């Protein structure tokens, strides 16, 4: 018989698997950041900097006011332990996982990437090979070093041919990010950018690599549907189904029915099932916990949508909205902006959720003050709308 989990139990399992419900360290540092990324398996990168870039936020949500330099050292320092690749979207990943993505790199070299870039690779392969040869000779380069060729419409079509070539080579694993200057990638040959201890690791078969990626995803989510497991590392549908079936047969994934979920779920082997989750956290809209919108709705009963690309008059909650996790529920949302010139964290909107409690405004105010200090801002100011704005302003 398939085991049944209550919605609360599933939510607690998921939160625990994602690193919530633990006391924050008194002095979080580089080791904490490294351990967290290994636990999550992947951290999404995004360029939007209205509050701070999203890859800094998951560690803040779980560790508190850690030094951002700790993440930068792990990701781009001379003794780094993370590397960049297409994991979920553009992602930071533990260095030791690099062999698990070599099958994706090989497929990319064969043209299995998004349609436009694949077509560019077919039509401009001689040009791409010429760019690679220049990198071999010149050493580390930036996109600006190859800002050549025609530009088209907004989006990736506006990239120069040189930029497209670099992205093709990056996806194919022939070059990678050596470091960053500000937010600009510095590319180099993979064999020069990554340590020998990683390059010398054996390359697993596609099936073995994908099976391990599903294991990592399952551990990071605790309980998850097939779609969740597939999406965590963006695995092909048929491959994901085959690997899930293999892990289920081996007893590493247990089928479960979660109350209120319309889809079959899988419980990861060894997943912790805490009796309660305590704590408070502001969540990046790209946080692993909530990046899958259907999963977020099943776990928390709230619809979280990214409205960055929605015209302003049609937005419901705001431009860069962070849900507020209070113990086991999402109780509020805030549209935030770092006003670096004025030195304040602006709350452009604050909204209640059905589970908003009597202490929500006060607890949210505490997290906002912590975030402001972490970002080097002097305070928090409520300047916008929302049915929680007045209570939040009073709490601040």
Buried (B, 14 or more C-beta within 10 A) or exposed (E): EEEEBEBBBBBBBBBBBBBBBEEBEEEBBBEBBBEBBBBBBBBBBBEBEBBBBBBBBBBBBBBBBBBBEBBBBBBBBEEBBBBBBBBBEBBBBBBEBBBBBBBBBBBBBEBEBEEEBBEBBEEBEEBBEEBBEBBEEEEBBBBEBBEEBEEEEEEBEEBBBBBBBBBBBBBBBBBBBBBBEEEEBBBBBBEBBBEEEBEEBEBBEBEBBBBBBBBBBBBBBBBBBBBBBBBBBBBBEEBBBBBBEBBEEEEBBBEBBBEEBEBEBBBBBEBEEBEEBEBBBBBBBBBBBBBBEBBBBBBBBBEBEBBEEBEEEEBEBBBBBBBBBBBBBBBBBBBBBBEEEEEBBBBBBBBBBEBBBEEBBBBBBBBBBBBBBBBEBEEBBBEBBBEBBEBBBEBB
